[in-house]
């Protein structure tokens, strides 16, 4: 958080867009789950996990580009 001078000369704290999220973390979790499920032979679970991981990676990329442009 960065201090920002607000109205009346008081300091406020601005939160950058890059904090929080965790989309890349959850994408990695679902990717590992998909690898384990595929190794065990649960193809349905592996396919669903890979689809969820792909969606999280796409959301992460979109939010990263938006954050870099702002």
C-alpha positions in Angstrom: 0.0 0.0 0.0 1.3 3.4 -0.9 0.5 6.6 1.0 -1.5 9.2 -0.9 -2.3 12.7 0.2 -6.1 13.0 0.3 -8.5 15.9 0.8 -7.6 18.1 3.8 -3.9 17.0 3.7 -4.6 13.7 5.4 -2.8 10.5 4.3 -4.8 7.7 2.8 -3.6 4.4 1.5 -4.1 3.3 -2.1 -4.2 -0.4 -2.8 -2.6 -1.4 -6.1 -4.5 -3.7 -8.4 -1.9 -6.4 -8.3 -2.6 -7.4 -4.7 -4.8 -10.4 -4.0 -6.3 -12.6 -6.6 -4.6 -15.9 -6.6 -5.9 -17.0 -10.0 -2.5 -18.4 -11.0 -2.2 -20.3 -7.7 -5.6 -21.9 -8.2 -4.8 -22.7 -11.8 -1.7 -24.5 -10.7 -3.7 -26.4 -8.0 -6.2 -27.6 -10.6 -3.5 -28.5 -13.0 -1.8 -30.7 -10.4 -5.1 -32.2 -9.6 -5.7 -33.0 -13.3 -2.2 -34.6 -13.6 -2.9 -36.8 -10.5 -6.4 -37.7 -11.7 -5.1 -38.6 -15.2 -2.3 -40.8 -13.6 -5.0 -42.6 -11.5 -7.2 -43.0 -14.6 -10.1 -40.7 -13.7 -10.3 -39.1 -17.1 -13.5 -37.1 -16.3 -12.0 -35.4 -13.3 -8.8 -34.7 -15.2 -10.7 -33.1 -18.0 -12.8 -30.9 -15.7 -9.8 -29.9 -13.7 -7.8 -28.9 -16.8 -10.7 -26.8 -18.0 -11.0 -25.0 -14.7 -7.2 -24.4 -14.7 -7.4 -23.1 -18.3 -10.1 -20.6 -17.3 -8.2 -19.4 -14.3 -5.1 -18.9 -16.5 -7.1 -16.9 -19.0 -8.6 -14.7 -16.2 -5.1 -14.2 -14.8 -3.7 -13.1 -18.2 -6.6 -10.7 -18.8 -6.3 -9.1 -15.3 -2.5 -8.8 -15.7 -2.9 -7.0 -19.0 -5.5 -4.7 -17.6 -3.3 -4.0 -14.6 -0.3 -3.2 -16.7 -2.3 -0.8 -18.9 -3.7 1.1 -16.0 
